[in-house]
Each structure stands twice: as structure tokens, then as C-alpha cells.
Amino acid sequence: MTEKRNINPGDVVAHFKRETLSEAEKSTNRYLYKIIGVAQHSETKEDMMIYMALYDDFGLYARPLEMFLSEVDKEKYPHIRQAYRFEKFEINEK
């Protein structure tokens, strides 16, 4: 678990760029990711968040944990309402 933000393996998160999608695109899983967990870089010992895209090729990604948990750069993206780069997202089951 990432103590700062309570993001756990299995959680689904949305990247802030999901806000830029059209209403039709928001019905897809674009910019949604499933958390795999936190791993340690074998050389630097830096904590890395491992996560999987829930769209396109379902790619597996690693990002430094500090960057993953960081706030959205409001100078670069002033129109974004989401506070953090990735935030928990509830998928509505139909």
C-alpha cells in the first residue's frame, strides 16, 4: 500500500488526461490503469509503481513512485481539475 494516498494492488486509477476525453471517449477505459504494486528498482533501489493499462494493448508500465503520486502541474495543465497525476477510479459494473 502507498501510505500517502491509500492506493493498493488491484485498485483502478485514472490518469489526469482522462479529463481531456470527449463524453463518448469517457465511456471507454482510456487512461485507466490497474495497480499491480510497488517494486524496487534493482540498481537504484528507488520505489517504482507497476501498473497495467486497461485499454489498447494492456501494456505494463513502471514509473517512479514519487512521480506516480505527484500532483498535476497546474502551470502546464491549468484546466485540469484532478489534483494528482493518478487518482483512484470506481468502475461502474453494469
C-alpha positions as CSV (number, residue, x, y, z in Angstrom):
1,M,0.0,0.0,0.0
2,T,1.2,3.5,-0.7
3,E,0.7,5.1,2.7
4,K,0.3,8.7,1.4
5,R,-2.6,8.0,-0.9
6,N,-4.1,4.6,0.0
7,I,-3.6,3.1,-3.4
8,N,-3.4,-0.7,-3.3
9,P,-2.8,-3.6,-5.7
10,G,-5.9,-4.2,-7.7
11,D,-7.2,-0.6,-7.5
12,V,-8.1,1.2,-10.7
13,V,-6.7,4.7,-11.2
14,A,-7.3,7.4,-13.8
15,H,-4.6,9.5,-15.3
16,F,-5.4,13.2,-15.2
17,K,-5.5,13.3,-19.0
18,R,-8.8,11.3,-18.9
19,E,-10.4,14.7,-18.3
20,T,-9.5,15.8,-21.8
21,L,-11.6,13.0,-23.4
22,S,-14.9,13.6,-25.2
23,E,-18.0,12.3,-23.5
24,A,-18.1,9.4,-25.9
25,E,-14.5,8.5,-25.1
26,K,-15.2,8.6,-21.4
27,S,-17.4,5.5,-21.8
28,T,-14.2,3.6,-22.7
29,N,-11.3,2.6,-20.4
30,R,-8.9,5.1,-22.0
31,Y,-6.4,6.5,-19.4
32,L,-7.5,3.9,-16.8
33,Y,-4.9,1.6,-15.2
34,K,-4.9,-1.3,-12.7
35,I,-2.4,-1.2,-9.9
36,I,0.0,-4.2,-9.8
37,G,2.0,-2.9,-6.9
38,V,5.2,-1.2,-5.8
39,A,8.6,-2.7,-6.8
40,Q,12.1,-1.7,-6.1
41,H,14.5,-0.8,-8.9
42,S,17.3,-3.4,-8.8
43,E,20.1,-0.9,-9.3
44,T,19.0,2.3,-7.6
45,K,16.6,0.8,-5.0
46,E,14.1,3.5,-6.0
47,D,10.4,2.5,-5.4
48,M,8.5,2.1,-8.7
49,M,4.8,1.8,-9.2
50,I,3.9,-1.0,-11.5
51,Y,0.6,-0.7,-13.3
52,M,-1.3,-2.1,-16.3
53,A,-3.3,-0.2,-18.9
54,L,-7.0,-1.2,-19.1
55,Y,-7.1,-0.2,-22.8
56,D,-5.4,-0.8,-26.2
57,D,-2.6,-3.3,-25.7
58,F,-3.0,-3.6,-21.9
59,G,0.7,-2.6,-21.5
60,L,2.5,-3.0,-18.3
61,Y,4.3,0.2,-17.0
62,A,6.7,1.3,-14.3
63,R,7.0,4.8,-13.0
64,P,9.0,6.2,-10.1
65,L,6.6,6.1,-7.1
66,E,7.2,9.7,-6.2
67,M,6.3,10.8,-9.8
68,F,3.2,8.5,-9.8
69,L,1.9,10.1,-6.6
70,S,2.8,13.6,-7.6
71,E,0.3,16.5,-8.1
72,V,-0.7,17.7,-11.6
73,D,1.4,20.5,-12.8
74,K,-1.2,23.3,-12.7
75,E,1.1,25.7,-14.6
76,K,1.3,23.3,-17.6
77,Y,-2.2,22.0,-17.3
78,P,-4.3,24.8,-15.7
79,H,-7.6,23.4,-16.9
80,I,-7.3,20.1,-15.2
81,R,-9.5,19.6,-12.1
82,Q,-7.9,16.4,-10.8
83,A,-5.4,17.2,-8.1
84,Y,-3.0,14.3,-8.6
85,R,-1.4,12.7,-11.7
86,F,-3.2,9.4,-10.9
87,E,-6.3,9.1,-8.7
88,K,-8.5,6.1,-7.7
89,F,-11.4,5.5,-10.1
90,E,-14.5,3.5,-9.5
91,I,-15.6,1.4,-12.5
92,N,-19.4,1.0,-12.5
93,E,-20.3,-2.6,-13.1
94,K,-23.4,-3.0,-15.3
